[in-house]
């Protein structure tokens, strides 16, 4: 007899497979995986990804992993997609959405911006598969569009706080405005623990709120991001800036 638990397990496995494949394509494109996209190699990588995802003993968030970042206050997930802001900078939108199953909510944890073309030079703020330390600078790169979580001194469209966008040309490169400080308790960033991301350039916190929803009143009848919440950055370290890693594809050594 089929149960709701069976359906939930099947949905979770399918969700994990899709995200592992997305991460494979992304990392292979940028040289983290030195292989061609042959079927056996894809299968081997997918199996390895699944094993890491479901059996890693540690609860660290590690450099090179792909994560889904949840707003603790709203239960919505950090999201981006190939749509441009209609005001402000006109860069790619970053919002928070309720649907965690979409691949648009998967973000790659990377070292902070440097002038080095290598992803992990010796001076990188984090190394592949190593735990991210509290107080460390990182970048979050949107897996599907390969643009970086970014902020700058431009007003956000709904709350008139600081705009948060996805920046770059789709090659995972950007600038120092893509760097964020991991603010957390203890030595390392732990999964499911409260974390805040502080924009390094402006020292403002990534946040969202149910009061900043894109709807017919705030965005119009044909709003392309209906039901999304605005992502903003602001000075206050409060409940609106509390985040946690809900799910992800976690690398470990």
Buried (B, 14 or more C-beta within 10 A) or exposed (E): EEEEEEEEEEEEEEBBBBBBBBBBBBBBEBEBBEEEEEEEBBEEBBEEBBEBBEEBEEBBBBBBBBBBBBBBBBEBBBBBBEEBBEEBBEBBBBBBBEEBBBBBBBBBBBBBBBEEEEBBEEEBBBBBBBBBBBEBBBBBBBBBBBBBBBBBEBBBBBBEBBBBBBBBEEEBBBEEBBBBBBBBEEEBBBBEBBBBBBBBBBEBBBBBBEEBBBBEEEBEEEBEBBBBBBBBBBEEBEEBBBBBBBBBBBBBE
